[in-house]
Amino acid sequence: MPRIVPLAAAGALPVWRRPVTLLFLMAIAMPLSFATWSALLNNFVIDAAEFDGSDIGWLHTVREIPGFLAIGVILVLLVMREQVLALSALTLLGAATAATAWFPSMSGILIITMLSSIGFHYYETVNQSLQLQWLPRDRAPQMLGWLLAAASGATFVAYVVIVMTWEALGLSYNSVYMASGGLTLVIVAYCAFAFPQFESPNPQRKRFILRRRYWLYYALQFMSGARRQIFVVFAGFMMVERFGFAVHEVTGLYLINLMVNLVAAPLLGKAVQHFGERRVLIFEYVGLTLVFLAYGGLYWFGWGVLLASILYVIDHIFFGLALALKTYFQKIADPGDIAPTAAVAFTINHIAAVVLPFLLGYLWLVSPGAVFGLAAGMALISLSLALMIPRHPEPGHETVFASLAPAPAE
């Protein structure tokens, strides 16, 4: 069993065994499976099971159920350390991704999607907690930007391989899913043996926590989940269904996203550090409102594929600014609340994500433009919430209203 090392003593370890290095390796391992799965998903489900808009909505509803149940992480942490849970969840994600093409039917795809989603969402919940515990507050925004860039870099390499070899070598869905899931499992095995268990100086409460003073953070998380789900489910599906993108063309679009993110992600972290969470989130939500309205214009006014591709890239840049939500919470949180609140926030984030995909899947069959119009409305609601974030958030000053009344203890 790996020895336990206090976080304060981790600086004496070699660089390749330090907590930040582990965060970077996990940041690389996760998208190798998840991003590859996402890149091939729309083509795979249409080719293998002839999915339509309603079917893809149901698929993403099933995929989001484990996110809605992320609060169960609190129970798992009673018997397992956060670091162990993160690696275990990555193992499940990698294994499920590797087996995805073995089940080319509606029921099989739903089952394997559920398994991979459990791995993805439990990893993301614990990973967010570890990031906020292990990264110093003054450097967290910039480090989160670099972690995002590392994930983009890993995905970029995977996508380059797909674009260059998909048609040239006649690759199959099975071979790509097997390779990407297998690479994730190799990295996880290395992390399990190479790193000690790191002990945070602030023990995490292993119980359900819902504090009134975090209400704005909860509301922002809820709207983020609702708004983002529309993009995740329908923006990529639109590129395949409306504009007829093939696998290598979808992956090529993702490659452009990644090239932009490699440069932009560290800058986004610096932007949060320099301008603060309030200004950055206001900028994000104004931008997303305009992007979603333009998405609707693709259907309402018949705008073309070039604009759709440009909007897709811009959309990804704006969503990268969501790291400001993490640092906002880091600034207002009791240090012992980080792990349980990460689980609660993930559940709140996925309340709408469970309901919206299948409902909007039916709306998509009638009016795809209306789906994106609804997303623009959600972005405006998020903007109104962002205006309530103070310029300098801290415990007792979580919202702009905190100075008008005493902050509640719970």
N, C-alpha and C positions, 0 to 999 in steps of 0.2 A: 504494500500500500504506500503511495507517495507520502512523504512527510509533510507536515503542516508548517508553513512559513508565515509569520506575521507580515502584513503588508508593509509595515515600516522597515522591515529588514530585507525586503525584496530587492532593494537597490544594490545590495552587496552581491547578488547573484549575477552570473554572466548575462549579457544582453539577451541571448537566445533562450533564457529561462525566466525572464521577468514577466510580470502581469501584462504589460502593454504589448509585449510580443505575442502572448497568448491571445489577446484581443484581436490583434492583426491576423493571426493565423485562422481564427474562427471566422473573422470577417471575410476571409478569402474562401474558406471551405463552404460556407453557406450558399453564396450565389452560384458556385460551380454546379450545385444541384438545382437550386430553386430557379435561378435565372434561365438555365438551359431548359428546364421543364416549362417555364413560361414562354420562352421563345418558340418552342415547337408545339405548344399546347393547341392553339387555334387550328393549325393545319392538321395536327394529329387527330383531334376529335372530329373534324369535318371529314377527313379521309377514312378514318377507322370506323366511325359510328354515325356519320352524316348528321352532326349536330346542327340545330338551328338556333336562333336567338333565345328561345325559351329554354332549350337544353343547356346552353352555356350559362344561363342564369341559374339554373338548378345546380349545375356543377360548382359554381362559385359560392352558392349558398352552403352546400355541403363542405366546401373547402374552408369556409369561415366559421363553422360550428366549433372547432377546437379553439379558435381565437376567442369566441364568446365564452368558452369554458376555461379560459386561461387562468381564472381565479383558482382553479384546482392546483396550480403551482404551489400555493400556500400549503396545501396538504402534503404534496410530494416533498416539500422542503423540511417537513417534520422528520423524514427518514433519509434524506439525501442532501448533500451539500449543493449549493448553487452551481459551483464549477462542474461537479459531476453530472448534474442534471443538464447543463448546457451541452456537454459532450455526448451524453446519452441521447438527447433530442436530435443533435446533428447526425448521430448514427442512424436513427430511425428515418430521418429525412433522406440521407444518402441511399440507404437500402431501398426505400420505397421508390425513389426516383429511378434507380437502376432497374426496377421491375415494372415500370410504368407501361411499357409497350407489350408486356405479356398479357394484358387484359384489354383487348381492343373491342370492348362492348360498353354500352351505357352503364350497366351495373358494375362491371369490372373497373371502369375508369373512376366511378364514384367511390368505390372501396379503396383503391390505391391512392386516390386523391385525399381521402380522409386520413389515411395513415401518414402520408407525407406532410399533411397539414398539421397533424399533432406534433410531429417533429419540428416543423418550421415555427409554429406559434409558441411552443414551449421554449424553444431556443431563443426566440426574439424577446420573450418576456424576461427570461433570466439574463440574457445578454445585456439588455437595457439596464437592469439592476447592477450588474457587474461593472458596466461602463461608468455609471454614476458614482459607484463606490470606489473604484480603482483610479479614476482620473481626477487630478487636482482641480478644484473649482475654477481657478484662474486660467487654466489651460484647456479645460473641457471642450469649449466650442471649437477651438482649432484642432484638437486631437480627434474629435468626432468627425470633423471634415476630412482629416487624413484617413480615418477608418473607412469613411464612405468612398474615398478615392481608391483605397486598397481593394475594396469590394468591386468597384467599377473596373479596376485594372484586371482582376482575376476573370471577371466576366468577359471583358474585352478579348482576352486571349482565347477563351473558349469559343466566343462568337466568330473570331477570325478563322479559327479552325473549321467551324461549321460552314461559313461562307465559302472558304477556299476548297473544301473537300466534299460538300454535300452532293453536288452534281458531278464533280470530277471523279470521285471514287464511288458514286452511287450508294452513299450511306443510307442506312435505314434508321427509322426512329429508335429501334431497339439498340443498335450499336451506339448511338449518341447518348441515349439515356443511361446505358450501362457504363459508358466511359465517364460521364459526368458524376454519376452517383458513386462510382468506384473511387474517383479521385477525392471526393469528400471523405469517404471512409478511410483512405490512406492518411489524410491530414489529421483526422480525428484520432486515429491510432497513435500517431506521433505525439500529438498533444497530451494524450492520456499517459504516455510513458516519459515524456521529456520534462514535464512541468510538475513542481510540487503543488500542494493545495494551499492557496493563499487565504489568510485569515484577515478579514476586515477589522479595523479597530472599533467599528460600531456594529455590535450584534444586531441582526435583523429580527424584527418581531414576526413570529410565525403564527399569525392570526389575521382574521379579516379586519381591515381597517378602512373606514370611510369617514373622512374628516370634513366638517363643514368648511373649514378655511381653505380646502383644496377645490372648492366647487368650480371655480373658473377653469382649472386644469382639467377636471372631469368633463366640463362642457366642451372645451376645445378638443379633447380626445374624441368625444362622441361625434362632433361634426367632422373631424378629420377622417374618422372611419367611414362615415356616410359618403362624404365627398370623394374620397380616394377610391372607394369601391366602384363607383361609376366609371372612373378612369381605368382601373385594373381590369374590370370585366368587359367593358364595351369599346374602349378606344382601340385596343389591339384587334378585337373581333371585327371592328369596322374596317380596318385595313385589309383584312382577308375577305370578308363578305362583300363589301361595297367596291373595293378597288382591286380585288383579285390577287393580292400579294402571295407569292410562293414562299416556301420555307426560307430559302436563301435571301429573299428580298426582305422578309420580316426581320431576319437576323441582321441583315445589312443596316436596317433602320435602327435596330438596337445598338449596333456597333457605333453609329453616329452619336447616339445618346451617351454611350460609354466614353467615347473620345472627348465629348464636351464635359462629362462629369469628372474625368480625370483631371482636367484643368480647373473646373468650376468648384468641385467639392471643397478643396482646401480654402478657396476664396470665400465660399459660403460660411465656413467656420469662422474665418477672420471677420466677415461682415457681422455675424452675430456678436462676436467679441467687441467689435468697434461700435456698432450702432445700437446694440441691445435687442432683446427679444421682441419688445413691443413694435419697434419700427420695422424690423425684418418680417415679422408675421403680417403686419399691415400690408407691406409691399407684396408678400406672397399671395394674400387673399385677393387683393385688387387684380393682380396678374392672372390668377386662376379664374376669376370671374370673366375676364375678357377672353381667355382661352376657351372656356366652355361655351361661351356665346358664339365664338367663331366655329367651334365644333358643330354647333347647331346649324350654322350657316352652310356647312358642307351639305346638309340635307335640304334646308329651306331654300337655298339659292343655287344649289348645284355646283359649288366651288370644287376645285380639282384636287388631284392627288398630291401635287407639290405642296399646296397649302396645308393639307392634312399631315404630311410628313413633317413640315416645319413646326406645326402646332404640337405634334407629338414630342418633339425634342424640347421645345420650350416648356411643355407641361412637366417633363422630367426635371428640368432645372428648378422650377418652382417647388416641386415636391421635395427636393433636397433641402430646402429651407426649413422643413419640419424638424430638423435637429434643434431648432430654437425652442420647441416644446420641451425637449429633454432638459435643456439647460435652465429653462424657466422653472421647471419642477425642482431641479437640483438646488436652486437658490432659495426656494420657499420651504423645502421639506425638512422635517426632522430626520437626521441621518439614519435612525432606526426604522423609518417608514419606507425606505426606498424599495426594498424587495416586495413587501405586501402591496404597496401602492402600484408598483409596476404591474402586478397581476390584476389588480382591480381595474387599473386604467386600460389594460389590454382587453378586458371583458367589456368595459364601457365602449371602447373603440369599435368593438365588433357587434354591438347590439344591432345597429342599423345594417351592418355588413351581412348578417344572417338573413335579414328580412328583405332588403332591397334587391339583391340580384334576381331572384325568381319573379318578384313583382314587376321589376323594371324590364325583365325579359319579355313579359307579355306586352308591356307598353312599347318595347322596341319593335315588336311585330307590327304595331299600328303606326308609331311615329318615332323613329330613332332620334330625330332632332329634339323632340320633347324631353327625352332622357337627358340630353346635355343641357337643355334649358333648366331642368330641375337641378342639375349639378351647379350651374351658375348661381341659382338662388341659395344653395347651401354654402357656396363660397362667400356670398354676401352676409349670411348669418355668422360665419366664422369671422369675417371682418369686424362685425359689430362686437363680437366677443374679444377680439384682439385689442380693440380700443380700450378695454377695461384693464389691460395689463399695465402696471406702473412702470415708469422708466427704470427704476431700480428695485426690482422685487426682492423680498427677503421675508423671513418668518415674521408674521404680524403685519406685513405690508404686501399681501398677496394680490390685491386688486387696487384700483384707483379709489375705491370707496373705503379702503381700510382706515384712512385718516379721519373719516367722518364718524366712525363708530369703533369701539373696542373689538379686536379680533377674537372670535370664539376660540375656546381651548380645543374643541374637537370639531 
